[in-house]
Amino acid sequence: MFKATRLLVLLGAALTLAACQTMGGAVLVQSTASAELTPDAATTIAGDMVGRLAERVGPGTTTIQLNPDGSSFGQALEATLREWGYAVATDQVTEGMDVVKLAYVVDDFEGGILVRLSTHALDLTRIYQQGTNGVTPISPLSVMERGAGQAT
């Protein structure tokens, strides 16, 4: 009896996880920027990351749903998205609209700054170094795609 109940619980958990994967049910994290960035550094990093995002989610036809955290990076990211031609919705109702929900994490990591942009179908991650000459990437861009088709 115990083994049958345990098997049903494990099967239910596996089905729930499989449903999340097949339905694109990845839950985005809350956007946060805990690393200390100067406004110039935030703008430089946002420019690089939005450029990489544009390679996969083209501007001009895409509305980005962004919930910034009020940090200098959040402000720079929103401004850079608009400069690249994206429509950006921050506190507007987007039900019924074709939107790409975007979240970010900016955190200190092993002497550098780890930056990740995430959609339901895509994660872009890169590490940067702040120095006297500004900010430079110190890692290659990591791209993780979930599912097929456009990043949504």
KALIN-V369357 format. One record per residue. N is the residue number from 1. RES is the residue in one letter. PHI is phi as a letter, one per 20 degrees, with the letter a starting at -180 (* if undefined). Layout:
BEGIN
n: (N:N)
res: (RES:RES)
phi: (PHI:PHI)
END
This chain:
BEGIN
n: (1:2:3:4:5:6:7:8:9:10:11:12:13:14:15:16:17:18:19:20:21:22:23:24:25:26:27:28:29:30:31:32:33:34:35:36:37:38:39:40:41:42:43:44:45:46:47:48:49:50:51:52:53:54:55:56:57:58:59:60:61:62:63:64:65:66:67:68:69:70:71:72:73:74:75:76:77:78:79:80:81:82:83:84:85:86:87:88:89:90:91:92:93:94:95:96:97:98:99:100:101:102:103:104:105:106:107:108:109:110:111:112:113:114:115:116:117:118:119:120:121:122:123:124:125:126:127:128:129:130:131:132:133:134:135:136:137:138:139:140:141:142:143:144:145:146:147:148:149:150:151:152)
res: (M:F:K:A:T:R:L:L:V:L:L:G:A:A:L:T:L:A:A:C:Q:T:M:G:G:A:V:L:V:Q:S:T:A:S:A:E:L:T:P:D:A:A:T:T:I:A:G:D:M:V:G:R:L:A:E:R:V:G:P:G:T:T:T:I:Q:L:N:P:D:G:S:S:F:G:Q:A:L:E:A:T:L:R:E:W:G:Y:A:V:A:T:D:Q:V:T:E:G:M:D:V:V:K:L:A:Y:V:V:D:D:F:E:G:G:I:L:V:R:L:S:T:H:A:L:D:L:T:R:I:Y:Q:Q:G:T:N:G:V:T:P:I:S:P:L:S:V:M:E:R:G:A:G:Q:A:T)
phi: (*:f:f:f:f:f:f:f:f:f:f:f:f:f:f:f:f:f:f:f:f:f:e:m:e:f:e:f:f:f:f:b:c:e:f:f:c:f:g:f:f:f:f:f:f:g:f:f:f:f:g:f:f:f:f:d:c:f:f:n:c:d:e:e:e:c:d:f:e:n:f:f:f:g:f:f:f:g:f:f:g:f:f:e:n:e:e:c:d:d:c:e:f:d:f:n:e:e:c:d:f:c:c:c:c:c:b:f:b:l:n:c:c:e:c:c:d:c:d:f:d:b:c:d:c:b:d:c:c:e:b:f:e:o:d:c:f:d:c:f:f:e:c:c:d:d:m:d:n:f:f:c)
END
